Amino acid sequence: MKQKQYKFLFLIPFLVFSQACKKNTEPIQVTTDNFHQSVDKVIEIMVHDIFSPPVASRVFAYPNIAAYEIIAQNDSTYNSLSDQIQHFEGIPKAQKKVNYPLAALIAHIDLSKELIFSEQKMDEYRDSLYSVWNAKNEKEFEDAKEYGLKVSEYVSNWMNKDNYAQTRTMSKYVVDSDIESRWQPTPPSYMDGLEPHWNKIRTFVLDSAAQFKPVPPPAFSMDKGSDFYKELKEVYDISLQLDEEGDSSKKIEIAQFWDCNPYVSVTRGHLMFAIKKITPGAHWIGIVKIATKKSQSDFNETIYAYTKTSIAIADAFISCWDEKYRSNLVRPETLINKYFNDEWKPILQTPPFPEYTSGHSVVSGAASTVLTSIFGDDFNFKDDTETPYGLPIRSFPSFKAAADEAAISRMYGGIHYRAAVEIGVGQGRKVGDLVVENLKMMN
């Protein structure tokens, strides 16, 4: 009996060692949910850090491209973006067999960390995943990590040549208060003009920031018969009709749903604080998540959708900001306060940059066009992107319908004239069409 016990005791360390070895060779499975969670973590940190809409678009694009390029190395369905986008020559190939989805996710996390401010938050998220992967299969994890970080560094070096760093040192926007038609800072914070040099950022697919230069806005005139005056009066009249009942309440709901202002200043007595929310680009990145989950896209299809859409969003912001500081048009709030009602406030807080064209309209036009090319004209979906901010779910019969609503929401909100939203969404669709036509990402 004792001899049998001794044999059993001898086997215990062997069994523990065998289980440990078995555990450490378990294949690492990376799912679409893992990638969605990485994108969500980036959005969460960007909201905390308060990224402006144009800068946020850059934060989305480069990490998605790094992940996409890795999966394209191992899946012949997808084509590298090498030589398809500006000055990009493609990533180095893996020198050994690697877990490509794992490497793609690692590259996405690593490059995202470089682009946000609160690095510690990304470190904590990354380290929690690293410990799980390392426990499952140390060698597979280390090989994928080595390649993922190599690609991240390569894309980072390319990214850092896009003129972003140079624009950080350029002059601030200079307000010309002597010319009434030009943009003036608006209440309550009277912030400086945001990103006046964004048109100098290197584009992805556009041949230049001005490739889709829109027609000029209606000529400034406070003559009651002029087109400009009529558009200004229309914004004011809509605001007077808004109440909490019927069709008006729907317009208020639409305006609030598409607000997407990352920094809303609130003043109460002597106290001023900020309400933080997602940017317009982040809202559409959220719609990518909704669409890929509804269509049950696999891991590679999901990265493809994120990447193509984020490229369109990034170029849309460059195109839009190029026009904003060219036309340099005054916001409705400034003129309504001066000519109609000095106590008037729009439903939405006026953001700190010129009026024409509407940024949300341009970005929505671009993103919706790309998503339509991927998922189809009649892809209906329930948009729950804004539920974390206390807003209800809205349903849309198509991406185009969502973009049209996003555009008109800016008029309902009192921050844009009609031309800015109608011309803006068309400008964005031209950007989207160019991305669809020029990027041959799938065979």
N, C-alpha and C positions, 0 to 999 in steps of 0.2 A: 504493500500500500504506500509506504513512504517513498519507494523507488518511483512509483507512478507520479506522486506529487512532485518529486524533484524534476522529473521529465517535463511536467506541465509548467513548473516555474521557469525552467530553462527556455521553454517555447515562448513565454510571454514577451521578452524583449525582441525576439525574432518577429513575432506577429505585429508588434507595435512598429518595428522598423519597416516591415513589409507594407503595412497600411500607409505609413508616411511616404514611402517610395511611390506607392500606387497613387496617392493623393497628389503628389508633386509631378505626376505625368498625365494628369487629366487634361484633355484638350480644352482650350479656352474658347468659349463661344461668345461672340460679340453680336448683339441684337440691334435691331432698328431702335428699340427703346433706349439702348445705351447711347446711341447717337443723339436722339431727341433730348435726352437728359443733359448731355453735354451742351447742346445749343441752349436749352432752358437755363442752365447754370450761367452761361455767358450773358444771357438777357437779364437774369436776376442781378448779376454784378453790375451790368451797365446801368440799370435803373438806380442802383445804389450809388454808383459813381457819377451819375448825371452826364451822360454822353449826349452831345448835340446830334440831331438827325444825320447830317452829312458824315460826321466822324463815326457814328454808329454803323453806317453802311460799310465803311472800310473794315470795321471790326468783324463784320459777318463775312465779307467776301474772301479775304485771304486764307483764313483757317479752312473754309469750305473747299477752296481750290486745292489746298495741300492734301486734304482727305480724298478729294476726287481723283487727283493725279495718282495717288497710291492705288486706289481700286482699279483705275484704268490700266495699271501695269499688269494686272492679273486677270482681267475680264475683257475679252476681245469685243464685247458688245459696246464698249466705251472707247472713245478716242481721246488721246492726250490733247490738252489745250496748247501744247507747244506750237508756237508760231501762229496760233489762232487768236491770241490776245497779245496786247502790246508788250513787246520786248521780253516775252517769256519763252525760254528755250527748252523747258521741260525738266523734270526732276531726275536725279541719278537713279539708276536701276538697282534693285536689291541684289547683293552678291551672294546671297544664300536663300534657302527656302524660308519664308516667313509667313506668319499669319497676317495676311493683308488687311482684313477688316480691323484687327487689333492695332496694327501699325497706323491705319488711317485715323482711328479714334485717338490714339496717342498724339499724332501730329496735330489734330484739331485742338486738343486740349492744350498742348504746349504752345502753339502759335497764338491761341486765344489769350493765354496767360500773358504773353508779351504785349498784347494790345489793350488790356484793361489796366485799371489803376490798382484795385484792391487785389494784389497778387496773392496775398495770404488766403483769401477765400477760395481762389482757384487751386492753390497748393493743397488745401485741406481736402477738396473734392478729388483732386488727382491722386493724392496719397492713399485715400480710402480705396480707390480702385486698384492702384498699384499693389497694395497689400493682398487683395483678393486674387489678382492675377498671378502674382508671384507664388502664392500658396498653392494654386492649382497646378502650375507648370512653369517652374522657374526659367528653364531654358527657352521655352516658347515665348514667354514674356520678355526675356532679355533680348532675344533676337528681334522681336517686333519693336521693342522700345528703341533699340539701336537704330533700326531703319526709320522708324517714325520720327525720331529726333533729328536724324540726318536730313530728312525731307523738310521738316519744320525749319531747320536752319537755312536750307537752300531757298525755300520760299520766302523766308524772312529777309534774306539778302536781296532778293529781287524786289520785295515789297518796299524795302527802305530806300529804293531809288525812285519812288513815285512822287517825290517833291513834298510829301507831307511835312517832314522835318523842317524844310525851308519855309513853308508857310507859317510855321509857329513863330518865326522871327520877323515876319513882315508887318507893316504898319497896320494900325487899327483903322476901321472905317471912320472917315471924317464927315461929320454931319454938316450939311450946308443949309442952315435955317433960313437963308435969304431967298431960297427958291421953294415956293409952296408945294410944287409937285413932287419934290423929293422926299424920300423916307425920313421920318423923324422917330427917335426912340419913344416908346409908348408906356403908359402906366401899367402896373404900379411900380415896376422896378426901373424903368427907363434904361434898360441894358444897351450896351454897345451893339452895333451890327455884327451878327454872328457869321463867322467864316467868310469874310469878304474876298478872300483869295482862293476859294475852293475850286474855281475854274482852272487853277494851275495844277491841280492834282492830275497825275497821269491817268488817262482813261483805259478801259479794258477793251471795248469793242468800237466805241466811237472813234472816228479819225481825229476829232478835236472836240473841245467842249462846245463849240458853236455849230457843230454839224447840223443840229436840228433847231437852229435859231428861230424862235417863233416870230410871227408878225408882231409889231409893236402894240402895246395896249392902246385903247382909245386916247386921243390927244387930251391932255389935261385942260380942263376948262370948267369954270363954275357958272358958265352961262346955262340957264335952265333948259335950253333947247339942245345942248350938246350931249353926245353919247356918253361922255364921261360922267357928267352930272346925273344923267338918268340912271347909270349904274350905281353911283353913290347913293342916290335917293332910294333905289331898289333895296339896297342893303338895310338902310334905315327903316323903310316901310315894312320889310319882313320882320324886323325886330319888334316893331310896334304891334304886329299881329300875333306874336307868339304868346301863348298862355299855357296853362296846364291841362287844357281840354282839347279833344278832337284832333284834327289834322295838325294843329300847332304843336301839341304835345309830342306828336310823332317827329316833327322837325327838330324839336329840342332833343329828343332821344337820339336821333340820327347825329346831330352835331356833337353830342357828348360821347357817343360811341366811338366816333372817329377822331376825337380830340388829339390823342397821342402827342401831347406836349410834355416832354420829359421834365420840365421845370416850370411849375405854376406857382407864382408868388402869392401868398395869402397874408394880408395885413389885418390884424385885430388889435386895435388900440396902438400901443407902442411895440407890439410884438409882430415880427415878420418871420414867416417860415415857408418852406417849400413843400408842395405835394409832388411826389415823383411818380412818373408813369413811363410806359414804353414809348419809343419813337414810331413814326409811320413805317419805317423799314422793318422794325421789330414786329409790328402788327402783321405785316405781310409774310414775314418769316414764320410767324405763328400759324398763318393760313397754310403755308407749305406743310407744316406738321399735320394739320387737320386733314389736308388732301392726301398725303402719303399714308396716313393711318387708315382713312376711309377706304382707299384703294388697295390696302394691304401690300403696299410697295415693299420689296425686299431691301436689304441693307444698301446695296449698290444703287438701286433705283432711288432710294431716299436721299442719298448723298448727291446724286445727279440733280434731283429736283431742287435741293437747297442751293447747290452751287450755281446752277443756271439762273435761278431767281435772284440770288444775292448779287451776281454780276450785273444783272439788269437794274437792280435797285441802286447799286453804286454808280453806274454810269448815268442813271436818271438824276441823281443828286448833282452830279457835276454839270450836266446839261441845264438843269433848273437854276442852279446857283450862278451859272454864267449869265443867264438872262436877268436874274434878280438884281445883280449889281450893275448891269448895263442899263436897264430901264429905270431902276432906282425909284420905284413908284411909292408914293405916300399911301399909308394904310387908311381904310375907311374910318377907323376910330379917331384919328387925328382930325380929319375934316368934319366928321359928324359933331365932334365936341366943339369945333370952332364955329360951324355955321348953323347947326340944327339944335343941339342940346348939349350943353357943357357938362351935364351929369350922366350922359349916356355911357353905358358899358356894354360891350358885346357879350353874347352867351359864353363864348370861349375867350380866354385871355390871348391878346394879340402877341404872337411870337416876335422876337427881336431881329427882324431882317426885312428887307423890302418886299413889297406885295406881289409883284408879277414875275413869273407865273406862280401858281399855287404848288408848293412843294409836295403836299400830300396827293394832289391831283396827278402830278407828273409821275411820282413813284408808283401810285396805284395803277396808272395806265400801263407802265412798264411791267410791273410784277404780274398784273392780271393777264397781260398778253403772253408772257412766257408760261405761266401756269396753264393757260388755255391750250397752248401748243403741246403741253405734256399730258394733260388730263381730259381735254376735250371742251367743246363749246357749251355743253349743257351739264356741267358737273355741279350739282347742287350740294350745298354744305351748310352746316350750322357753325357759325363763328362764335366760339366761346373764349376768344383771345383776351377779352376785356373783363372777364368775370373776376379775376383777382383784384380788380379796381372797383368792384361793386356795380358793374354794369351788366345788363342781361344779355343772354345769347340772342344773336340775330341770324336769321336764315336767308340764304341767297340762292337763286336759281342758277347762277353762273358767276365766274370770276369777273366778267365784264360788268355784270349788274352791281357787284360789290364795289368795283372801281368807280362806277358812275355815282353811286351813293356816297362814297368817300369824297368825291370831288364836290358834289353839291352841298355836302355837310359844311364845307368851309364858308359858303354863303349864309347858310342857316345860322352858323356860329357867329357871323358878323365880322369875320376877319379877312374876307376876300370879296372882290367884285366878280361879276359873272364872267367876264372875259378871262380872268385868271384861272378859273376852274375849267371852263370849257376848252380854252386853248391849251391849258396845262395838261389835261387828261389826254388830249390828242398828241401833244408833244411827247408824253410818256409812252404812248402806244407806238410812236415811231421808233423810240429807243428799243422798246420790246421787240418790235418786228426785226430790227437790225440784229439783235442778239439771236433771235430764232433763225434768221437767214444765214448769219455768218459763223455761228458756232456749231460745227458739225460734231456734236458730242456723242451721238449714238449711231451705230451702223444699222 
